[in-house]
Amino acid sequence: MLTKNKLLHFIIVGTSILLIILILVVSSLNQRQKKTVTTKALTDQTTILTQNLNNKINAWKNASGLAKASSEVELETAAYLRKNQLLKDISTNPQKLFLNAISPSTRDILPQRVKDQIEATETITADFSQSHLDNFKDKKAEYFYTARYLGKSFIVYFNSNPKIDNTRVYRITGKGLRLENNLVFDSAGSTSSYKYTVSGPIYQVQTTGEKEIAIILVEFSNSESQDRVVSFDDVEKLYWTGDLTVNGFFVENSKGKTSLKGEIYDYVRISADNKDCQDRGYINWGDLALIELKKQKKSISPAATKIFIFAKTDCFQGKEGTHIASNNTIYVYRNQYELGVNIHELGHSYGLGHSNYYDCGDASYLSNCLVKEYADWYDTMGWNFGYFNIPHITKLNWLDPGDVTSVFSKGFYTVKGISSFNLQRGLAVYKDNNLHYYIEYRTPNGYDSLTSPSAFDGVLIHTSDQTATNIIDPNPLSDAVDERLTDGAIFYDKVNNITIRQVSHNANSAQVEILYTTLTPTLTPTPSKNLTPPKTPTPTLSKKPTKTPTPTKKPTKTPTPTPCNARLYPCPQ
């Protein structure tokens, strides 16, 4: 039987427990609410700044006299803070600009200094392309879209990116939002008013003949004399008068079909700061340099590919060059004016993509392999150095009849060195869907003397898509740079039942056997008897290649072939 004291004790204990439970529940709800508010504050920062701007606009509208002037200062500050937040948002979420857009009618009534901080609606027709920053050190390019509009270049963003050839120029038409150096469009075919269409390519790049270039040396408003990484004379030697030149590479690789002519313009000082790297404003540094040249009454042919070599700048963090197709412009920066970098960027300007590596894991070839960008060690459009490969030469229209033999049936075929001025420089082995395996052979002659030495004892096999090429690795289990066949070794494509076997090679050519058949389990590759490259004549290079070059003069310096030659490309640290 409960006494009064016991009953009172139970009531007190029960009440205490209920209070504790209530306190815990309230605390949990408060924490959850705080977390929700904090998350919302983080995710909706742009929305908050836009609401604040609209409040300032209304306050400015209703103000008068001295209060109007004070309100305008607050309005400009609010617009500036919102703009900076939007510029951060655009690259990762372009939709934010549409969701927070200020109406054109509201923008039109604002003071000009405030208008400049707010997005504008633009209906445009412009040249348009996909550009990229080359990063050879990390072997990864950074791609972005550009359009040429109002006499300058803009970075273009989409909610859904269009698929285009990244070396060609297209035409974009539509309505978008412009904020400083950025144009933003909705998805193609969208019901949004900010839609667009892309047509083209609008013209075909001419890759043969005497190609016109203009090389402009550029320094910044705060550059000092030691920031000039290259001189006028250095560039002249690099392109035309040295032992190893950009022009010489194009003349020899094309068998005299393409050469370079042009002028070098000594340093011009532009108004930009070499540390001002925000919002990709650097894409208009070239335009600033052209303005300075115009002041000096110097003009550049519209047909010339413009190559800007910049003094030291902090803006690129390992990037070596950029090709902006929509403006026929090349940038070379971060102290990188080596032979390979300049040839690589000019290759882009003539329509070439990168030379990549087809990574199929433990297999030589599968239908869905991973592409590793730049990882072809035998081609200047890859990471190291060497003549452009056969599919790239084909794209450039540098072939003579008989240079590449089309293969549709089994047999034995001879491939001569890609540096040879004779025929039979490659094979195009039919694979499937009008695609081919391209087979080539490298010899340590001419500019190929500077490529990786593992290229000289076996044929290389490539595939090609619209612009880029992919080297096939017949030795996928090896970690060495050895993506070539050796005598007796085979490459087998089990998807298409194609066998490629290297029969033999010498200093000038290699012989291969092609089989269109299923590889039986008993067929195994014969190990190579000698994996050491044969002795070859000392490479010779012409000092000033002509349209029909015959390399005769031994260069004053013959660099030892290594996987990384600092004269040609920046080597990893």
BAKE-742916 format. One line per 3 residues: number of its first residue (from 1); for each residue x, y, z of C-alpha. Coordinates in steps of 0.5 Angstrom, whole numbers, padded with zeros to 4 digits. Example, Ala and Ser with C-alpha at 12.3 -4.5 7.8 and 13.67 -1.06 7.14 Angstrom:
1 = 0025/-0009/0016  0027/-0002/0014
//
This chain:
1 = 0000/0000/0000  0003/0007/-0002  0004/0012/0003
4 = 0004/0019/0002  0011/0020/0002  0012/0014/-0003
7 = 0007/0017/-0007  0010/0024/-0007  0017/0021/-0009
10 = 0014/0017/-0015  0011/0024/-0017  0017/0028/-0016
13 = 0021/0023/-0020  0016/0022/-0026  0016/0029/-0027
16 = 0023/0030/-0027  0024/0025/-0032  0019/0028/-0036
19 = 0022/0035/-0036  0029/0031/-0038  0025/0028/-0044
22 = 0022/0035/-0046  0029/0039/-0045  0032/0033/-0050
25 = 0027/0034/-0055  0027/0041/-0055  0035/0041/-0055
28 = 0034/0037/-0061  0029/0041/-0065  0033/0047/-0064
31 = 0040/0044/-0066  0036/0041/-0072  0033/0048/-0074
34 = 0040/0051/-0073  0043/0046/-0078  0037/0047/-0083
37 = 0038/0055/-0082  0046/0054/-0083  0045/0050/-0089
40 = 0040/0054/-0092  0044/0060/-0091  0050/0057/-0094
43 = 0046/0054/-0100  0042/0060/-0101  0047/0066/-0101
46 = 0046/0068/-0108  0039/0068/-0107  0040/0072/-0100
49 = 0044/0077/-0104  0039/0078/-0109  0034/0079/-0104
52 = 0038/0084/-0101  0040/0088/-0108  0032/0088/-0109
55 = 0031/0091/-0103  0036/0096/-0104  0033/0098/-0111
58 = 0026/0099/-0108  0030/0104/-0103  0033/0107/-0108
61 = 0027/0108/-0112  0023/0111/-0106  0029/0116/-0104
64 = 0030/0123/-0106  0035/0129/-0105  0041/0127/-0100
67 = 0038/0120/-0098  0038/0118/-0106  0046/0119/-0106
70 = 0047/0115/-0100  0042/0110/-0102  0046/0109/-0109
73 = 0052/0108/-0105  0049/0102/-0102  0046/0100/-0108
76 = 0052/0099/-0112  0056/0096/-0106  0050/0091/-0106
79 = 0050/0090/-0113  0058/0089/-0113  0057/0083/-0107
82 = 0052/0079/-0111  0056/0080/-0117  0062/0077/-0114
85 = 0058/0071/-0111  0055/0070/-0118  0062/0069/-0121
88 = 0063/0064/-0117  0057/0060/-0118  0057/0060/-0126
91 = 0063/0055/-0127  0059/0050/-0123  0052/0052/-0123
94 = 0050/0056/-0129  0043/0056/-0127  0044/0060/-0121
97 = 0044/0066/-0126  0038/0065/-0129  0034/0063/-0122
100 = 0037/0070/-0119  0036/0074/-0125  0034/0082/-0125
103 = 0029/0083/-0130  0032/0088/-0136  0026/0093/-0134
106 = 0029/0094/-0127  0036/0094/-0130  0035/0099/-0135
109 = 0033/0105/-0130  0039/0104/-0125  0045/0108/-0125
112 = 0051/0106/-0130  0055/0104/-0124  0050/0099/-0122
115 = 0048/0097/-0128  0056/0095/-0130  0055/0090/-0124
118 = 0049/0087/-0126  0047/0081/-0131  0045/0084/-0138
121 = 0040/0080/-0143  0044/0079/-0150  0041/0076/-0156
124 = 0048/0074/-0160  0051/0071/-0166  0058/0070/-0165
127 = 0064/0065/-0167  0064/0060/-0162  0069/0054/-0160
130 = 0071/0050/-0155  0078/0052/-0152  0083/0049/-0147
133 = 0089/0050/-0142  0094/0045/-0144  0097/0042/-0137
136 = 0103/0037/-0139  0106/0036/-0132  0099/0033/-0130
139 = 0097/0031/-0136  0090/0034/-0136  0087/0039/-0140
142 = 0082/0044/-0138  0077/0045/-0143  0072/0051/-0143
145 = 0068/0054/-0149  0069/0061/-0152  0065/0066/-0156
148 = 0068/0072/-0160  0063/0078/-0159  0063/0085/-0159
151 = 0070/0085/-0161  0072/0081/-0155  0072/0074/-0152
154 = 0067/0071/-0147  0067/0065/-0143  0061/0061/-0145
157 = 0057/0057/-0140  0051/0052/-0141  0046/0048/-0137
160 = 0048/0042/-0142  0054/0043/-0146  0054/0042/-0153
163 = 0058/0037/-0157  0063/0040/-0162  0070/0038/-0165
166 = 0074/0042/-0160  0079/0044/-0165  0074/0048/-0170
169 = 0070/0054/-0170  0062/0054/-0170  0057/0059/-0170
172 = 0052/0060/-0164  0046/0064/-0164  0041/0065/-0158
175 = 0039/0069/-0152  0043/0069/-0146  0045/0073/-0140
178 = 0052/0077/-0140  0056/0078/-0133  0062/0081/-0134
181 = 0067/0076/-0138  0061/0071/-0138  0056/0069/-0143
184 = 0051/0064/-0140  0045/0060/-0144  0040/0055/-0142
187 = 0040/0048/-0145  0039/0047/-0153  0032/0046/-0155
190 = 0030/0049/-0148  0023/0052/-0147  0027/0057/-0143
193 = 0027/0064/-0147  0035/0063/-0146  0036/0058/-0151
196 = 0041/0058/-0157  0043/0054/-0163  0050/0052/-0166
199 = 0051/0051/-0173  0058/0049/-0177  0063/0048/-0177
202 = 0063/0055/-0181  0070/0054/-0185  0075/0049/-0186
205 = 0082/0050/-0184  0087/0050/-0189  0093/0046/-0187
208 = 0098/0046/-0193  0102/0052/-0196  0106/0058/-0193
211 = 0102/0059/-0187  0102/0066/-0184  0103/0067/-0177
214 = 0105/0073/-0172  0109/0072/-0166  0107/0078/-0160
217 = 0111/0078/-0154  0107/0081/-0148  0109/0084/-0141
220 = 0104/0087/-0136  0103/0093/-0133  0107/0091/-0127
223 = 0112/0087/-0130  0120/0088/-0129  0125/0087/-0134
226 = 0127/0080/-0131  0120/0078/-0132  0122/0077/-0140
229 = 0123/0070/-0140  0125/0070/-0148  0128/0075/-0153
232 = 0126/0077/-0160  0132/0073/-0162  0131/0067/-0158
235 = 0124/0067/-0162  0127/0068/-0168  0132/0062/-0167
238 = 0126/0058/-0164  0122/0059/-0170  0126/0060/-0176
241 = 0134/0061/-0176  0136/0055/-0170  0138/0048/-0171
244 = 0131/0045/-0169  0126/0050/-0171  0118/0050/-0171
247 = 0118/0052/-0178  0123/0046/-0180  0119/0041/-0176
250 = 0113/0043/-0180  0117/0043/-0187  0120/0036/-0185
253 = 0114/0032/-0182  0109/0035/-0188  0115/0033/-0193
256 = 0115/0040/-0196  0107/0041/-0196  0107/0046/-0190
259 = 0111/0052/-0188  0111/0058/-0183  0112/0065/-0185
262 = 0111/0071/-0181  0113/0077/-0176  0116/0077/-0169
265 = 0113/0084/-0165  0118/0086/-0159  0115/0087/-0153
268 = 0108/0091/-0152  0106/0093/-0145  0099/0091/-0143
271 = 0094/0095/-0138  0093/0088/-0134  0096/0086/-0128
274 = 0100/0079/-0128  0097/0077/-0122  0090/0079/-0124
277 = 0087/0072/-0125  0080/0072/-0124  0074/0070/-0128
280 = 0079/0068/-0134  0080/0075/-0136  0087/0073/-0139
283 = 0083/0071/-0145  0083/0078/-0147  0090/0079/-0146
286 = 0092/0078/-0153  0086/0084/-0155  0090/0088/-0150
289 = 0096/0087/-0154  0093/0088/-0161  0091/0095/-0158
292 = 0098/0097/-0156  0100/0095/-0163  0095/0099/-0166
295 = 0097/0105/-0162  0104/0104/-0165  0101/0104/-0172
298 = 0103/0096/-0173  0098/0092/-0176  0097/0084/-0177
301 = 0094/0080/-0182  0087/0078/-0180  0089/0071/-0184
304 = 0095/0070/-0179  0095/0065/-0173  0097/0070/-0167
307 = 0102/0067/-0162  0102/0071/-0156  0108/0069/-0151
310 = 0107/0072/-0144  0112/0075/-0139  0112/0071/-0132
313 = 0105/0071/-0129  0102/0067/-0123  0095/0066/-0127
316 = 0096/0059/-0130  0099/0054/-0124  0103/0049/-0129
319 = 0099/0050/-0135  0103/0051/-0141  0099/0054/-0147
322 = 0092/0055/-0150  0089/0055/-0157  0083/0059/-0157
325 = 0080/0057/-0164  0074/0062/-0164  0080/0068/-0165
328 = 0085/0064/-0168  0090/0065/-0162  0095/0061/-0159
331 = 0098/0063/-0152  0104/0061/-0149  0106/0062/-0142
334 = 0109/0060/-0135  0116/0061/-0138  0114/0055/-0143
337 = 0117/0057/-0150  0120/0051/-0152  0120/0048/-0158
340 = 0115/0042/-0157  0110/0047/-0153  0110/0052/-0159
343 = 0109/0046/-0164  0103/0043/-0160  0099/0049/-0160
346 = 0100/0050/-0167  0098/0043/-0168  0091/0045/-0165
349 = 0091/0051/-0169  0091/0047/-0175  0085/0042/-0173
352 = 0089/0037/-0169  0087/0034/-0162  0091/0031/-0157
355 = 0095/0024/-0158  0093/0020/-0152  0094/0013/-0149
358 = 0088/0007/-0150  0088/0004/-0143  0085/-0003/-0143
361 = 0088/-0005/-0136  0091/-0012/-0137  0088/-0013/-0145
364 = 0091/-0009/-0151  0084/-0008/-0154  0077/-0008/-0151
367 = 0071/-0004/-0154  0071/0001/-0148  0078/0003/-0146
370 = 0080/0009/-0141  0083/0014/-0145  0089/0018/-0142
373 = 0090/0024/-0144  0097/0026/-0147  0100/0019/-0146
376 = 0103/0018/-0153  0110/0019/-0152  0112/0019/-0159
379 = 0108/0025/-0161  0108/0032/-0160  0101/0032/-0159
382 = 0102/0028/-0153  0107/0029/-0148  0113/0028/-0150
385 = 0116/0029/-0157  0116/0026/-0164  0113/0027/-0171
388 = 0106/0028/-0172  0103/0021/-0172  0100/0018/-0179
391 = 0093/0019/-0177  0094/0026/-0175  0098/0027/-0182
394 = 0092/0024/-0185  0088/0030/-0182  0093/0035/-0184
397 = 0093/0033/-0192  0100/0031/-0192  0100/0025/-0195
400 = 0102/0023/-0202  0099/0017/-0206  0102/0011/-0203
403 = 0104/0014/-0197  0099/0010/-0193  0096/0003/-0195
406 = 0089/0001/-0194  0089/-0006/-0191  0082/-0010/-0192
409 = 0085/-0017/-0192  0091/-0022/-0189  0098/-0021/-0192
412 = 0105/-0019/-0191  0106/-0011/-0191  0112/-0006/-0191
415 = 0112/0000/-0187  0118/0005/-0188  0120/0010/-0183
418 = 0115/0016/-0182  0121/0021/-0183  0122/0018/-0189
421 = 0121/0022/-0196  0119/0015/-0199  0112/0012/-0200
424 = 0109/0007/-0195  0110/0011/-0189  0104/0007/-0186
427 = 0098/0002/-0186  0091/0003/-0185  0088/-0003/-0183
430 = 0080/-0004/-0183  0077/-0005/-0176  0070/-0004/-0176
433 = 0065/0002/-0178  0070/0005/-0182  0075/0006/-0177
436 = 0082/0003/-0177  0088/0001/-0174  0094/0006/-0176
439 = 0101/0003/-0176  0107/0007/-0177  0115/0006/-0176
442 = 0119/0011/-0173  0127/0011/-0174  0132/0016/-0170
445 = 0132/0021/-0176  0130/0028/-0176  0126/0031/-0171
448 = 0124/0024/-0169  0131/0023/-0166  0129/0027/-0160
451 = 0123/0022/-0159  0123/0016/-0154  0128/0011/-0156
454 = 0123/0005/-0155  0120/0007/-0161  0126/0005/-0166
457 = 0125/-0003/-0165  0118/-0004/-0167  0111/-0001/-0170
460 = 0106/0003/-0167  0099/0002/-0167  0094/0008/-0166
463 = 0086/0009/-0167  0083/0016/-0169  0077/0019/-0167
466 = 0074/0026/-0170  0081/0030/-0167  0085/0026/-0162
469 = 0089/0019/-0163  0090/0014/-0158  0096/0009/-0158
472 = 0095/0002/-0157  0099/-0002/-0152  0101/-0009/-0154
475 = 0105/-0010/-0148  0100/-0008/-0143  0103/-0011/-0137
478 = 0109/-0007/-0137  0110/-0001/-0134  0116/0001/-0138
481 = 0115/0006/-0144  0114/0001/-0149  0108/0002/-0153
484 = 0110/-0002/-0160  0111/-0009/-0162  0118/-0012/-0163
487 = 0120/-0018/-0168  0115/-0024/-0167  0111/-0021/-0162
490 = 0103/-0020/-0164  0097/-0015/-0162  0091/-0019/-0162
493 = 0084/-0015/-0162  0079/-0021/-0160  0073/-0016/-0161
496 = 0074/-0016/-0169  0079/-0022/-0169  0085/-0018/-0172
499 = 0092/-0020/-0171  0098/-0016/-0172  0105/-0019/-0172
502 = 0111/-0016/-0173  0116/-0020/-0177  0122/-0016/-0177
505 = 0125/-0009/-0177  0132/-0006/-0179  0134/0001/-0179
508 = 0129/0004/-0185  0123/-0001/-0185  0119/-0006/-0181
511 = 0115/-0012/-0184  0108/-0014/-0181  0103/-0019/-0182
514 = 0096/-0018/-0182  0091/-0023/-0180  0083/-0023/-0180
517 = 0082/-0029/-0176  0080/-0032/-0169  0086/-0033/-0165
520 = 0087/-0040/-0163  0089/-0042/-0156  0095/-0045/-0159
523 = 0098/-0039/-0162  0103/-0035/-0158  0107/-0030/-0159
526 = 0115/-0031/-0160  0119/-0027/-0156  0123/-0022/-0159
529 = 0131/-0025/-0159  0133/-0018/-0159  0130/-0012/-0155
532 = 0136/-0007/-0156  0135/-0002/-0162  0139/-0003/-0167
535 = 0145/0001/-0169  0143/0007/-0173  0146/0013/-0177
538 = 0147/0019/-0173  0141/0023/-0174  0142/0029/-0179
541 = 0138/0036/-0179  0138/0041/-0184  0139/0048/-0181
544 = 0134/0052/-0185  0129/0047/-0188  0126/0048/-0195
547 = 0120/0046/-0198  0124/0040/-0201  0128/0039/-0195
550 = 0134/0034/-0195  0137/0034/-0188  0145/0034/-0189
553 = 0148/0039/-0184  0149/0036/-0177  0146/0040/-0172
556 = 0151/0043/-0167  0148/0040/-0161  0145/0033/-0162
559 = 0141/0032/-0156  0141/0025/-0153  0134/0022/-0154
562 = 0131/0021/-0147  0123/0020/-0145  0123/0028/-0143
565 = 0128/0033/-0146  0127/0040/-0143  0129/0043/-0149
568 = 0122/0041/-0152  0117/0040/-0146  0117/0042/-0139
571 = 0120/0036/-0135  0116/0034/-0128  0120/0037/-0122
//
